[in-house]
Amino acid sequence: MKLITETIDDVKYLTEASENGSKKLFIEGTFLVGDSVNKNNRMYKMDTLRNEVARYKKEYIDTNRALGELGHPDTPTINLERVSHKIVSLVENGKSFLGKALILETPYGQIVKNFIDNNIQVGVSSRALGSLVQTKEGYNLVQDDLRLATAADIVADPSAPGAFVNGIMENKEWMLVDGKFIEADHNRYKKTIQRASTAQLEETALRLFENYLRKL
């Protein structure tokens, strides 16, 4: 599966008072869009998004584990040291899903708050794993194996060209093994085995398998 990111520029900021009088800062807006070809030449069917959002909501939002980072992470796992916010809701609205996220009192959450206080534009970027199939119309259709890593990371350069970052991220293949995402080195493994002589073949295959297991 490929690591897929989609960035959306238009988010709003909300400040809400808690019961003890302290203020909480939220961002909200469209986090996911379905049934239309986006600027990355990809389309997500609403049924695909709906099924995956239901899983993500049950496993992460409802259990207060739906976290996001500041920046453009290049892996499908959440780095807790970089967490800046918690996604608190994701609601279907026509052909999209509206999200809301609480900015946390973490070091990276404080950076986001500083950006907002100084009128620096921020946006959100979903991060997921999934397979892509090119259609006869020329766009890439995201398949039903879509799996959200987070519904929203926060990016401070939402309007900047993302081709370089996306090219690095989406050139990798990832696999889900026993609940963990690991980078797949299929091509490198294949080339190494092809270069091995017959006498070395068994030893080479064993060494590569042991290397694979160490990544789990």
Buried (B, 14 or more C-beta within 10 A) or exposed (E): BBBBBBBBEEBEBEEEEEEEEEEEBBBBBBBBBBBEBBEBEBBBBBEBBBEBBEEBBEEBBEEEEBBBBBBBBBBBEBEEEBBBBBBBBBEBEEBBBBBBBBBBEBEBBEBBBEBBEEEEBBBBBBBBBBBBEEEEEEBBBBBEEBBBBBBBBBBBBBEEEBEEBBEEBBEBBBBEEEEEBBEBBEEEBEEBEEEBEEEEEEEBBEEBEEEBEEEE
